Amino acid sequence: LHTKVISTGADLYVNPNGSDSNDGLTTAHPLKTIAMALSRMAVNPDTNRTIHLANGIYSKNTNGEKFPLNLRSYVDIIGENEGSTIFDGDSSTYFLKGNEEIRKYSFKNLTLKNGYGMAILEQGILDASGAIVLVRNYYSLFENITILNTSAVFSGCIMLGSCNQITLKSVDAYHTTGGYGTIRIGN
């Protein structure tokens, strides 16, 4: 009978110095975490909504960010500036997960650093990449992204499985390690 998260059909603003008790509708009242913005965002297949990220460091240790973020269809995540809007995985997690059938979104103007993906098949854990894992995602754009110091057993940086029309534009990766290369495409 009591809603815990009230969804909104508008663009949202996030700042690591904000508060998840704010409405996030303006830069003057931003949310604190991207995870909260994603949970509040009401999707619309006719018009994409945008989560605008202010410059700063988004991590578990700085603002309580909850990585990996679950991407959502029709929701764009756009940083203020590639070099100053930073996701830090604290060498303990990767950043983005596109679960099956996610479509028509963009991810722009960000730096992802210190990502880590573990792969323990006997325990049912499979984090196949140090930064981004997409499975059956469609018609999406990653633009102006820098990825630094990431590692995983399968792919040091990006793993794309059974995806269609994923565009990587101006995506730079440095110091990534993984058994099957920086970017792994396919199964």
C-alpha positions in Angstrom: 0.0 0.0 0.0 3.0 2.3 0.4 5.3 3.0 -2.5 9.0 3.0 -1.7 10.2 4.4 -5.0 8.1 6.9 -6.9 8.7 6.8 -10.7 9.0 9.9 -12.8 8.5 10.4 -16.5 11.1 13.2 -16.8 14.8 13.5 -17.2 16.7 13.1 -13.9 19.9 14.8 -12.5 22.5 13.1 -10.4 25.4 14.5 -8.5 27.7 12.5 -6.1 27.1 15.3 -3.6 23.3 15.1 -4.0 20.8 13.2 -1.9 18.6 10.2 -2.9 15.8 11.8 -0.9 15.8 14.7 -3.5 13.4 14.5 -6.5 16.3 14.7 -9.0 14.2 16.9 -11.4 16.7 19.8 -11.4 20.4 20.4 -10.9 19.5 22.2 -7.7 18.0 19.1 -6.2 20.0 16.2 -7.7 19.9 12.5 -6.7 23.1 11.1 -5.2 23.3 7.7 -7.0 22.7 6.6 -10.5 21.1 3.4 -9.2 18.4 5.4 -7.6 17.8 7.4 -10.8 17.5 4.2 -12.8 15.0 2.8 -10.3 12.9 6.0 -10.4 13.0 6.5 -14.2 9.7 5.6 -15.9 10.5 4.4 -19.4 8.8 5.6 -22.6 9.4 3.6 -25.8 8.4 6.7 -27.9 10.9 9.1 -26.3 14.1 8.4 -24.5 14.6 9.8 -21.0 18.0 11.0 -19.9 19.9 10.7 -16.6 22.3 13.7 -16.5 25.5 13.1 -14.4 27.4 16.0 -12.9 31.1 15.8 -12.8 32.6 13.9 -9.9 33.5 10.4 -8.7 30.8 7.8 -8.5 31.8 4.8 -6.4 30.8 2.7 -3.5 33.4 4.5 -1.3 32.6 8.1 -2.4 28.8 8.3 -2.8 27.5 4.8 -2.1 27.0 4.0 -5.8 25.7 0.4 -6.5 27.7 -1.1 -9.3 27.0 -2.9 -11.6 24.2 -0.7 -12.9 21.4 -2.4 -14.7 20.9 -0.6 -17.9 17.3 0.1 -19.0 15.7 0.4 -22.4 15.0 3.9 -23.6 17.1 5.5 -20.8 20.3 7.5 -21.8 23.0 8.0 -19.2 25.1 11.1 -20.1 28.0 12.5 -18.1 28.9 16.2 -18.0 32.5 15.7 -19.2 34.3 12.5 -20.2 37.5 13.3 -18.2 35.6 14.6 -15.1 32.6 12.3 -14.8 34.2 9.2 -13.3 32.9 5.7 -12.3 35.4 4.0 -9.9 34.9 0.3 -9.3 37.4 0.3 -6.4 38.9 -2.9 -8.1 36.0 -4.9 -6.8 33.2 -4.7 -9.4 32.4 -3.9 -13.0 30.1 -1.0 -14.0 27.3 -1.9 -16.4 25.1 -4.8 -17.0 22.7 -4.9 -20.0 20.4 -7.8 -19.2 18.6 -9.5 -22.0 16.4 -7.5 -24.3 17.6 -4.1 -23.4 17.4 -1.6 -26.3 17.7 1.9 -27.6 19.8 3.6 -25.0 23.0 5.6 -25.0 25.9 5.9 -22.5 28.1 9.0 -23.1 30.9 11.2 -21.8 32.3 9.1 -19.0 35.5 7.5 -17.6 35.3 4.0 -16.1 38.3 3.1 -13.9 39.4 0.3 -11.6 36.8 -2.2 -12.7 37.0 -5.9 -11.9 34.9 -8.9 -13.0 35.3 -12.3 -11.4 34.2 -15.5 -13.0 33.5 -18.5 -10.7 31.4 -20.9 -12.6 31.1 -23.6 -9.9 29.4 -21.0 -7.6 27.2 -19.7 -10.4 28.9 -16.4 -10.6 29.8 -15.1 -14.0 31.0 -11.5 -14.3 32.6 -11.8 -17.7 34.1 -8.3 -18.0 36.0 -5.7 -16.1 33.8 -2.9 -17.3 30.7 -3.6 -19.4 28.6 -6.8 -20.0 25.9 -6.8 -22.6 23.7 -9.8 -23.5 21.1 -9.5 -26.2 21.1 -5.7 -26.3 20.0 -3.8 -29.4 20.4 -0.4 -31.1 22.5 1.3 -28.5 25.4 3.8 -28.5 28.5 4.1 -26.3 30.3 7.3 -27.1 33.2 9.3 -25.6 34.1 6.7 -23.0 37.5 6.1 -21.5 38.1 2.8 -19.7 41.2 2.5 -17.4 42.7 -0.2 -15.3 40.1 -3.0 -15.7 40.5 -6.8 -15.5 38.4 -9.9 -15.7 38.9 -13.6 -16.5 37.0 -13.4 -19.9 37.3 -9.8 -21.1 39.3 -7.1 -19.6 37.0 -4.3 -20.8 33.7 -5.1 -22.7 31.8 -8.3 -23.4 29.1 -8.3 -26.0 27.0 -11.5 -26.4 24.3 -12.0 -29.0 23.9 -8.2 -29.5 22.8 -6.3 -32.6 23.7 -2.8 -33.7 25.8 -1.7 -30.6 27.9 1.2 -31.7 31.2 2.0 -29.9 32.3 5.5 -30.9 35.4 7.1 -29.4 35.8 4.4 -26.8 39.4 4.2 -25.5 40.7 1.4 -23.3 44.0 1.5 -21.4 45.6 -1.0 -19.1 43.0 -3.7 -19.4 43.7 -7.4 -18.8 41.5 -10.4 -19.6 41.9 -13.9 -20.9 40.1 -13.3 -24.2 41.2 -9.7 -25.0 40.0 -6.2 -24.3 36.7 -6.6 -26.1 35.0 -9.9 -26.5 32.2 -10.1 -29.1 30.0 -13.2 -29.3 29.8 -16.3 -27.2 
